Amino acid sequence: MFLEACQWSAAELTRRYAQGTVSPVEVVRAVLERLDQVNPILNAVIHVDREGSIAAARASETRWRNRNALGPLDGIPLTVKDNLFVRGQPATWGSKLYQNFVPGNDELPVERLRAAGAVLLGKTNCPEFTLQGYTDNLLFGPTRNPWNTALTPGGSSGGAAAAVSAGIGPVAIATDGGGSIRRPASHTGLVGLKPSRGRVPRHGGFPVILLDFETVGPIARAVADIITMMRVIAVPDRRDLLSAPFRDSPFELPETGCRRIAYVPQFGQSPVDPEVAQSVAATAAAWSGLGHRVEESAAPFEADALAGPWAIIGQVGLAWLLQSHPGWEQQVTPAIREMAHNGAAVDGREYYKALMLVRGFQAELVNFFERFDLVLTPSAAALPWPAETAFPAEIAGQTVGPRGHAVFTGFANLAGCPAVNLPADPSGTGLPIGFQLVAAPGNDGLLCALAAQYEAEVTGCNQPQISGTALR
């Protein structure tokens, strides 16, 4: 029962709760036991609310017994990334500056999950201010990949992805500011969705340092669970003006039909690991086999040109945040210190120019989506690398910088597009590889419908396996 309960998807748990063959209390106890078994190795969860989790599970059990469950997430154990507020649980943002901070409220998506009966197990590890593509910080140290504990699960949602992949809850809630859900999902064999800008409203959390490029989204082992999560959190709210365009557009799944897919295997001259390239090429062929029109294409923009504006916006946001924390320089890593100093040196004209470049790029992409319904790329250009290292210094024999592995994901954030990672064929050593599908802003439902089609007809992943043979 112990490992089976940790193996089941949220949909399977809901089915069993309804049948009365298993209870939320039994499941939550099993997941906590699994956490105690593997988290000392992985360091995925940095705070556990045992008492609150059991209490929530008991309340859920009563509702299921009385046939008045709150919905398909009632009694489902999940984790929350440490940059999101959970009432009464620490929110450190991976920083010493917030190491003693405990919010008195839930951030809006968390509030909705709690109201739906979800069991909030605890908080998952993230890098300092969620600004890096791996998961390590001065407070808690590195998170490790369940598929190979010497390696990173990526970042910044590395803790969330490692937890789900290892069986610490079937789902997690996280954030994606430049690929922070999709790349860790790719590195751990999961499904991860970055919703459209405003599709999941936010309120009552940390200050915004990435403008509206960061979104809240779900991570899971099955597409059905992603859809269930979105139906709870993707409801417009007047406190977030970005959600206003969705006021009359409920989250729904349309017919998939025959879609036009632009397969972009490489961005410019940026290198891609050969095993990643081969795996994603096979994925493109599989989409053709499903009856979609797949056309290989170059990127519809100059990827290198986006790197400058992207860096400026993040650095300026960080510098703005840190100015309200006297003595911050002694409490952050050298990488964050450098980013903040760079941001403080940016003048208004340079910042405005960066914003205008982003706006021009958004207009270019609108034209591209008149020709194609979707863009298909690798989610990450590299396989997972050592857990204590910020980024791989080399990909496919070429030297790369800090974002070389992350080249494919940031454009969806800048454009406000929804994007999903799905598992592709693994590497020769069994490491997960993922591919990314990106749709035009607002087409989250279409993206999820296509993801469900692929999962059902290609991967057959109706009951995914938790990862990490060595962890079992």
N, C-alpha and C positions, 0 to 999 in steps of 0.2 A: 504493500500500500504506500509506503514512504516514497519510494522513487517513482512509482506510477503517478501519484498525486502531483509530483513536481513536473512530470512529463506532460500532463494533459494541458491542452490549450484552454483559453478562457471559455470558448464555446463548448468544449467537452465538459468542463467543470459545471457550467450552467445547466447542461443537459442532465448531469448526474444529481445536481442539487434538486432539480425539479422532480426527478424520479425518486429522490430520497435514498439513493444508494451510497451517497457520501455526503458529509456535512461540511460547511465552511470552517468549523472549528478543527475538524480532522485535517482539512487541507492546509489551513494556516499553520497548524502545529508541524505538519510535514515539511512545509516550505521553510519554516524557521529552523527545523532540524537540518535541512539541506544547507541553509545559510551557515549554520554553525560548522558544518562539515567542510564547505568549500571556501567560504569567505576569508578565513585566515590565509589561504593560498592566493586568492584572487585580489583581495582588497577592493572589491567592487562596491560594497555597502559600507558607508562610514558612520551611519547612525541607525540603530534598530529600535523601533517602538514596540517592544514585546507586549507590554501590558495593554496599550491601546489597540494593537492588532488583534489580540485575543478577545478583547471586549467588543470590537467591531464585528468579529467573526461570530460571536455569540448572538449579537443583535440580528445579524443576517440569518443565522440558523433559525431563530425564532420566526422571522418573516417567511422564510421558505416553508417552515412547518405549518404556518398559518395560511399559506398560499397568498401572501400579499407582498411578494418580493418586489423590490424597487425597479427591477429590470435585469438585463443580461450581465451587468457588471456587479450585481449584488453578491457580496462574499468573495469576489475575485481579488486575490492578493497582488499588489503591484508596488513598484518602487518609484520614487520621485527624484529627479536630478537635483543636485544640491544648490543650483542657482534659482530654484523655484521655492516659493514660500509654502510651508506646511505649518499650520497652527500648532504651536507647542513643540516643534522640532527644530533643531539647529538649521540655519541657512548660512553657510560660510562662504559660498561662491569660490571655494578653493583658496581662500585668502586669509592670512593672519589678521587682516584688518577687520574681519567679521567673525573671528573664531568664537566669540562669546555671544553672538547675535541669535536670538530666538524670536521669530515673528509671532505676533498675537493673532494673525489672520492667515487664511488660505489664499493663495493667488487664485484668480478666477478659474482657470482650468482644473486646478486641484479641488477647489470648492465644488465644482460640478461633479467630479469623480467621487468625492465623499458623499455628496447628496444622492448619487446613484448607487450607493452602498458598497463601493470599492473599499478594500482593506488596505490602508496606507502603511506598508511594512516599515519604511524608513527612507533614508536619503542615500543617493549614489554619488560616487566620487567624480570629480571633474577637475580640469586644470584651472589655474589661477585666472579668475574673471572669464573663464571659458573662451580664451583667446588663442588656444594652441590646439594642434591636431593630434595630440596624444594626451594621456591622462596621468598626471603627476602633479604634486604640489608640496609646499613646505609643511602643511599641516598633517597630511595623511600618507604621503608617498605614492608610489606608482600602482596603478591597477594593471592586472595581468590578464592575458587572453586565455579563456578556458580551453581553446584548441591547442595551445602550446604556451605554457605559463612563463616561458622565457621571453615571450613577445608581448607587444602592446595590443590592446583592442582598438587603438586609435583614440580620437577625441573630437570634440570635447565631451561627448556623451559616452565615453568609454566605460564608466562604471555602470551606467544603465544597460548598455549592450552586453557587458560581461555577465551581469546579474541574470538577465533573461536567458542568455545562451547557456548558462550553467544551471538553470532550473530554479532560480530565486524569484519566483513569480513568472506567470506566462506573459506578462506585458509590463511596460514601463512608460513613464511620461518623461519627456526630455525636451531639449531645445536644439535648434539648428540655425546658426548664424552664417555658415559658409560651407556646410556639409557635415555638421557635427552630429547629426542623426544618421545620415546615409553612409558615411565612410565607416564608422564603428559597426553599423549593421552589416556592411560588406565584409569586414574583417572577422565577424563572428557568426556568419551564416544566417542572418535574420532578415526580416522585413522592417524597413524603417521609412516613415513618411514625413517629408517636410511639406506642410500645407501651404497653400497660397497665402500671400500677405493679407492679413485680416480675417482669414477663414476661421481661425481659432482666436477669439478675442482674449486680450490680456488686461489685467487690472490688479493692482495691489501687490506688486513685486518690487524687485530691485530696480534702480534707475536704468534707463535705456542708454547703452553706449554704442550700439550698432544701428541706431535709428530704427527703421522699420524692416530691416533686413533679417532680423532674427525672429523665428516663429517657434511656437510650441507644437510638438507632434508626438505620435506614439511609436513605440518599438515593440515588436512581437515576433513570435515564431510562425504565425500564420496570418494570411491576409484578412481572413474573416474577423480576427480580433482587432486588427487595425480599423476596419470598418465600424465595428461596434464602439470602439473608443471615439472615433470621429463623430458618431451620431450623438455622443454625450457632450463632447467639448466644442464641437463646431456649430455653435448656435450664436448668432449675432447678439451683441450687448451694447447698449447705448453708451456705456462708459469707455468703450473703445471705438473711436470714430472710424478706424480702419475696417471694422466689421460691417459698417453701414451698407456697402454695396451688396452684401449677402442677405440683407433683411428679407427680401422676397425670394431668396434662392436657398431653400433647404438642402442639406447634404443628401444627395440622391445618386444612385448608380444608373447611368443610362445604358442602352444597348451598346455593345462594343462595336458591332459592325465591322467593316473593312476600313482600317485606318492607315494613313500615310505616315510612315516612320522614317525619319532621317537618322541613319546610323553614322555616327561620328566617332571613328576609332581613335583619333588623336587630335589634340588641340595644337595646331602649328607644329613646331619642332619639339615640343615637350615629350620626353621619353615615356614609354609605357612598358612595364614588365612583360616579357614575351608570354608568360603563362597567363597573365591577365588578358592580354590582347587576344590570345587564342581562345580563351574561355568565352569572352564577350562576343567574338566573331561567331562562335557556335550559337550563341543566344540570338544574334541577328538572323541567322538562318532558321532558327526555330520559330521566330515571329513570322517569317515568310511562310513557313509550314502551317501556321495557324490561319493563313488567308489574308494577312496584312501586306501592304505594299511597302517594302523596305528598300530604301535607296541610300547607298553610301554617299556621304557628303563631307565636305570640309566644314569646320565650325563657321557659323554665320556671323562671326565677329573676330576681332583680333584679341586673343586671350591675354597676350602680354600687355596690351593697352589697358586692360581692366585691373591689372595688379596694382598700379599706382593709386587710383582712386580708392580701391578696396583698403589698401594699407593706410592711407591718409584718414579715412573715416573711422577706422578702428582705433588708430593711435590718438586722434583728437578726442574721441569719446572717452578713452581711458584717461588722458590727461585731465579732461574736465572732471571726471569722477574723483580722481586722486587729489585734486586741489582742496577738497573738503576734508582730507585726512592728514592733519599735520604729522610729520615724521614718517610718512609712508615709505620713503626711500629705504629705510632700514628694515622694512617688513615684507618686501617683495623680492622676487627673483631678479637676477640681472637682466633676463630677457624682458620682463615686464617693465623694469626701470628704463631700459633703452627705448621701448615702445612709447612710454609716457613722455620721455624727454623729446623724442622725435615729434610727438603730437603737439607738445607745448610750443615747438618751434614753427609750426605751420601757421601762416597768416590767413586772414579771412578770404583774401582773393584766391589763394591756393585751394582752400577748402571749398569755396564756391565753384571753382573750376572743376574739382572732383565731382561735385554733385551734378553739374551740367553734363559731364562726360557720362555719368550713369544714366541720366535722363535720355541722352542721345542713344545710348546702347539699348535702352528699353524700347525706344521707337523702332530701332533696327530689328529687334526680335519680334515685334508685332508683325512686321512684313514677312518674316520667316515663317511664322505660324499661320500665315495665309496659304502657304504652300504645303506645310506639313502639320499633322496633328500632334506629333510627338518627336522628341529627340532621344536617341538611344546612345549611351556612352558607358564606358567603365565608370564605376563609382569612385574607385581609387586607382591611381596609376601604379601603385606598388603593393606588394604583399606586406603583411605585418612585419615590423622590425623590432629590435630589442626594446623591452619595456621601459628601460631607464633612459632611452635616447629620444630626443625631441622629434627627430625626423630621419628618414633614410638619406644618407649623403649621396647615394648613387642609385640610379634606376637604369636598368638595361645598359650598364657600362658607361653611363653619362653622369657627370657630377650635377647635382640639383641642389636648390636652396630649400628653405623651410617649407615652402608650399608646393614643391615639385610633386609630391604624392597627392596633393589636394587640388590639382589644376582643374578637374572636371566639374566640381560641385558649386563653386561660388557664384557662377553666373545666374543660377536659378534664384539665389537669394537677392541679387541685385535687381533682377527683373520681376520679383514677386511671384515667380512660377511655383506650382506644386511639383514635387519631384519625389520619386520613390526608389529605394534600393530593393532589389530582389536577388536571391542567391542564384549564382551560375555554377557551372562545373568547377569543382575545387582544383587546387594545384596538385602537382605530382606527389607532394608530401602530405596532401589532405587538408591544407589550409583553405579556409573559405575564400571565395572570390564573388564579388557582387557586380551587378550592372545597374545602371540608373536609367529611368524613364522620366522625362520632363515634359510637361504639358503647358499650354498657355494658361495665364492667370485665370483662376476661377474653375478650372476643369479638374478639380480634385476627385470628384465622383467618377469621371471617366478614367482617370489614372487608377483608381482603386478597382474599378470593374475590369480593366485590362490586366491588372496584377492578379486578380482572382482567376481570370481566364488562364493566364500563363501557369499559375500554381496548379490549377486543376488538370490542365491538359499536357503540360510539359514536365513539371517536376513531380507531380503526383504527391505533393507535400501536404496531404490533409491532416496528418498527425506527425509533426516534425519531432525529431529526436533532440533531446538536450545534449549539449556538446561536452567534449572533454572526457575521453575514456579514462584517463588517469585520475579524474576527479570522482569517478563513480564509486 
